[in-house]
Structure formats: structure tokens, C-alpha cells
């Protein structure tokens, strides 16, 4: 069933929308990468930073869904991609929250 990956993707989008308005609302740039010493290596505009993972996961879901070797396998690869994507997105938002709080 395709519903689970799509639902997980919508959860990512909802988390991004919530974070856009609630997470450090006055900052125009948000951290995207940190060095090993914990300093911010580079920042991105809010919209880019908060939509990066959901857009990447959407592209991966489309790519995996079009692979012929997975056509006979229900949705397990799609669910795996969506689940890992959601976990990565939650981790990114948690790190942002800890960094900016």
C-alpha cells in the first residue's frame, strides 16, 4: 500500500510547517551543517533548511517507486525510505531546536 509512505511524507511536511513558524522565528538563516567541534559550518534560508529533507525524501520515493525490481514487492522499500526520511528529519529538527534554544 502506498498510503504509509505518503502519510509519513505528510508528517514530515507538517513538522516543517510547524517548525517554520515556531523554531527561532526571528532568524532568517538556520544551521544546516556542523563541524566536529560543534560550530555551525553553513546556514541556509529558513524555507530551504526546513524543506530540504521532505523534498529529498519525495525524490527518493519517486525514484524507488519507479525501479522495476521493486514492482512486485508491495511497499516495503517505500516504507523503509519514508521511515528513514522521517527519522532523519526529526533528528535535524531536534538538533536545530537544541542549537537555537
WOHUUR-V526319 format. One record per run of one state. SS is the DSSP state (hx for helix, st for strand, lp for the rest). FROM is the first residue (numbers start at 1). LEN is the number of residues. Records with the same first field share a line. If there is no record, write none. Layout:
SS = FROM-LEN + FROM-LEN
//
This chain:
lp = 1-2 + 23-6 + 35-5 + 66-2 + 71-5 + 101-1
hx = 3-20 + 46-20 + 68-3 + 76-25
st = 29-6 + 40-6
//
